[in-house]
Amino acid sequence: PLEIGRGRILVEGTKVAILSFGSRLADSLAAAEELETFGLSTTVADARFAKPLDEALIARLAREHEVLILVEEGATGGFGSQVLQFLATRGLLDQGLKVRPLVMPDTFIDHAAPEAMIRQAGLDRGGIVDAVFKALGESARRVMQA
């Protein structure tokens, strides 16, 4: 049964966590598969709810990973902002966790097919992978490819 306020972990990893809220879950899973090819063990979690936040899940992801990517097809001030507020209030950002929220940009996006607009916003598989490497430092991609 679906428990209100509880997310779920779909893939367990150790270095990178991707917390997806909404329609970008398939891209999050695809990004995790690609990251695994670089040797980056990646957890993928489906938040399922913005209110209430699954604080236990978010705290676990923050404590057990070096990078936390928040993926939502929303705007600045939405789910990712709630998660960042929670992490800051609980001191979970104090140990060097690298958090990158991925949201729709606060700009006009040219009308196109939905997936093209998602790609332009950086919310597709490639955008998620890029966000991980930017958090780790671009040199990480070269090291992982070697």
N, C-alpha and C positions, 0 to 999 in steps of 0.2 A: 504493500500500500504506500501511497505517496504521503510522506510526513511533511506537514507545513513547516517551512523554515529550515529544512534540512537539504543540503546539497549532497552530491555523491561523487566519489572518485571513480573514474572510469579506467584510468591507466596509472599505475604506480611507478614513480621514478624517484631520483634522489637529488639532482642538481637544479633543475628548472621546474617550476610549476606554472601551469596555464590554468587560470580560473575563468571559465566562460560563462557569460550570462546572456541568455537569449539565443538568437538564431545562428551564431557563429561557432557552434560546437563542432560541426563536421570539419571546419577549417582548423580548429584547435587540435583535433585529433590528427589531421593530416600534417600539421606543423610538427607535432610530437614525433610522428614517424620519421619525418625528414631530419629532425634534430638528433634522433637516435642514430642515423647514418653518420653523423659527425661525432658520435660517442657521447652525446649529451643525454643522460638519463632524465626523462621528462615525465612528470605527473600531469594528468589532465583531469580537472574537476569541473563538474557542471553545477553552478551555483543554484540554479532553478528558481530561487526567490531573492528579491531585493529587500523585501520586508517580510518577516524579520530576517536579518543577516544570519547566516550560519557561522556564528563567531568561533565555534570550536573548530570547524573546518578551516576557516581563514587563518586562525592562529596556528593550526598544525602546518598548513602550507608555508606560512611565514617562518616558523621555527626550523623546518626540515629542509629548506631549499635556499639556494643562493640568489636565485632570480624568481620573481613573481610577475607574470604577465596577466593583466586584467583585460579581458576582451569582451566588448559589448557593442551592439549596434545602436548605441544611444549617444547622448551628447555629454559634454563636459558638465559636471555637476550631478551626474546620475549615479549609477551603481558603483563605478570605480571610485568616485569621490567619497561615497559612504565607506567603502572598504579602506581607503587611505585614512579617513578620519578614525576609524576603529583601530587600525594599525598604529597610528600616531598616539592615540589616547592610551593604548595599552603598552606603549614603549617597544613595540615589535619592529620598529624601524631603527632602533638604537644600535643594533649589532651589525649593521651594514647590509641589510637586505636591499637588493636592487629591485624596485617596483617600477613597472612601466604600464600605465593605463593606455589602452588602445580604444579610442572612441571615434565617432564621426567628427570630422573637423568642423570648426565654427566658420566655415566658408561655404560659398556656393559651389556645388559640384555640378558639372555639366550633365544634362539629362542624357541618360544612356540606359542600357540594360542593367538591372539591379546588380548583377555580379560584376559588371564593369565599374559601377560606382563603388562597390565594396572594395575592389582592387585599388581604385584610385585613392580611397580613404586609408588603405593599408590594413584592412581588417580581414584579408584573405590569408591563406597559408603562408605565402611569401612574405607578407607584411609582418606576420607573427614571428616567423623565423628571423627576419631582419631585426625586429625589436629585441629578440634574445641576444643576438650577436652585438647589437649596439650596447646593451646593458653589460655584457661581458667584456666589451672592447673588440673592435674590429680585428685586432690581431688574433683573437680567439678563433675566428673562422679560418684564418690561414693555418694556425697550429692544428686545428681539428682536421683540416683537409690533408695535411702532410702525412 
